[in-house]
């Protein structure tokens, strides 16, 4: 997946609302990519654009060198899976049924799941600790568990690109650390490109291979070490409120 001078935002009655400066970057397979920035800079909008839900305002998005402007929903479903920060959990569906939705792009005309499809669903639910509630209503689970259910659905979709909007929202510290570690291992072992937005910049600095720091005028892209050396994080927030220590790689009050 490659972005060339990509600009995101919305077309409104009062004019075009650009949320960030032009973005130039290339996602590599087998990497965990972090997207960080202040609220309202367009992190979620960028993920929707990368998933084909929302068109870019300018620039170019290509996947495997191919233009995506004329892709249909099925083509997108085989390449990109998205988990938004806000999602509906139908009250009548079980954990298994929601997770199984990830197999739909791979099913035959009758929508029949094979034993292989079922095993994929079963394994992911087990990996995420959701197996005990597979036959129970998803709506009855906690917010953190619902987050994991929708994550399971995206992983079960088996796409080369996985886009996650604040995946650790509602998770406690233990499960948050567990999820970060698991996503890192999936990216490496399954050669996936996993792109996630997060407010946990310190965790992104520890585990992400590349980070996109989104800012209104100019976005910065590189490895954590490159971005730290360039002083990008020193300029991200109001220095009167938050400062960044390059040695400890931590934010603190000045």
N, C-alpha and C positions, 0 to 999 in steps of 0.2 A: 504494500500500500504506500503510495507516494502522493505528497501534497505539494503543489507548485503555486506559490502566491495565492493560496486559498484564503478567501475572506468569508466570514460567516456573519449572520445577523438576520434581520427581518425587514421586509418591505412593508411600510406602513403608509397611511394616508398622508402623513406629514413629511414623508420622505423615507429614504433608506437608512436603517439603523445598523451601522457596523459595530460589532461587539469587540473586535480585536484587530490588530494589525495583520498584514499578510503573513501566512504561515507557510514555511518551507521545511519539509521534513520527510524522512523515509523510515517506515517501520520495517524492522527485520524479523523474520521468523525466529522463534526460540527466545524471544525477549519479552520482558515485563516492562511496559512503558507507563510512566506516570504523567498525569496532566494536573498541574497545580496553578493556583492564581486566586486573586481576591474574588469575593462574591460578585456575581453579575458580569464577569468578564467574558463569559461564553463557554465555559467548560462543558456543560451539558448540551448546549447547542452544537458544539463541535462534534460530540459523539453522535448526535442525531444526524448531522451532516455526513459523517463517516459511515453511517449505517444505511444511507439512502432515504431516510425518512424526510429529511429537510434538504432542499437544494442549496448549494453555496451561492453567495452573492457575486462572487468573482473567483477567478483562478481555476485550477484543474485538480481533480482527484482521479487517480488511476489505481487499479488493482491488477497486479501481475502484468503491468504494461498496457492494460485494456481500459478504454474509456468506459465509464459507468453510467453516463447520462441516459442511455436508452435501456438499461437493464430492467427486467421485470422483477416482480416480487420473488419468484422462485429462484432466479439467478442470485439475487441478494442473499436469500435464505441459505444458499449453499456456500456462501463466502463469509458472511458476517452474522454474528449473533450479538444482540444488544440486551442488556439489563438496565432499565432506567431506575432512577432513585425512587420514583413514585410509580407503583404498579397496582393494578386491581387483582384481588384474589377472590374469584367467584366462590360464593358460599356453598354451592352444591358440589364442588369438585374436590376430589381427594388429593393428597400430596402426590400420589402416583400418577393421577390423571394430568395434573398440571405439568409435572416433570416430563411426562411422556409426550407432551405437545412438541418438545424439541425434536422428536423423530418424524414429525409430519412431512418435512421436505424430502425425506428419504423413503416414504411409504409408496406402495403401489396404488393403482386407481381405486381399489376398494378400501384403502386406508388400513390395511391389516398389518399388525406388527408381527414380525418373525420372532423366533426364539433368540436370535442375535440381538434384535432391537430390545427385547425385554431384558436381556442380560446387561446391555449397556445402561438401561435405566436403573436396574437393580444395583449395579456396581457404583454408579455415581451417587445414588441415594445413600448407599453404605459409606462411601468415602466422606460424605458431608454429615454423617450421623443422623440421617433422616429416616432410615429404614424402620424404626419402631412405630412411626406414624404414617407409613405408606398408605394404609387403607383408611385413614382418618381424614375428616374434612380439613382442608388446608386453612380455612378461615379460623379454625379453633386454635391454631398454633400462634406462638408469640411473634412479635414484629421481627425479631432477629431470625426466627425459624422461617418466616415467610420470605425474608430476604434470601435465605439459603435455598428455598424451594425454587424461586425464580432463577437463581444462579445455576441450580441443577438443570433446569430446563434449557438454559443457554449452552451449558457444557455438553448436554446430551444431543444438542443439535449438531455437534461435531463439525464446526467450521474452522478454517485456518485463522480467522480473526475473531477475537472475543472482546467486546467493548462493555465496560462496566462503569456505571455511574455511582460513585460512592458506595462500593460493595460492602464496606464494613459498618455502614449505618445500622444502628440498633444492636450491634454485636458487643458483648462484653469484652474485656481486655483479653481473656484467654482465647475466645473464639476469633477475635480480630487477629491476633498473632497467628493462630492456626490457619486462618484463611489466607493471610499474606504468604505464609510458607507454602501452602498448598498451591496457590496460583503460580508462585515462582517455579515450583517443581513441574506443574503442568506445561508451562511455557517451554521449559527445557526438554522435558521427556517426550512431549507430544509435538514439539517444534511449532508451537502456536505463537501468534502475535497477540499478546494480551495487553489491552490499553485500558487504563482505569483513571478516573478522576478521584482525587482525594484531598482532604484538608490536613491529613497526617503527613506533612512534608518530611519530617524527620524519618519516618518509616520508609517513605519513598526514597530518600537519600541512601538508606541502608540496603534496600532490596531491588530497586529499579535499575535496569540497565541503561535506560535513557529517560530523560525528563523533559517535558515541554512546560516552560513557565510562561503562562499567558498573561499579557499586559495590554492595556488599551491601544498603545501606540506601536509597540514592537514586542513580538514574542521571541523567547530565547529557547534554544534546543541544544541538547548535548548530554554527555554523561554527567553524573553527579559531581565528579571531580572537576570537570571542565567548567560547569556552571558556578561552582564554589570559587574556583580560581578567578573567574571573570567578575566576581562580586555581584552576581545576579540576585542572590537572596538578600543581600544587604539593601537592595533597592526595592524589594517587593512590597514592604509595608511601611507605614509611617514610622520613621526612626525614633520619634518621640514616644511611641507606644511599644514598638517591638524592635529588638535588635537581633542580629544573627552572629553567632560566634563561629568563625570558620574553622577553628581548631577542634571544637567539640561537636560541630555540625548541629547545633541546637539553637532554638529561638528562646528569648527570654525578655523580661521587662528591663528597660535600661535603668 
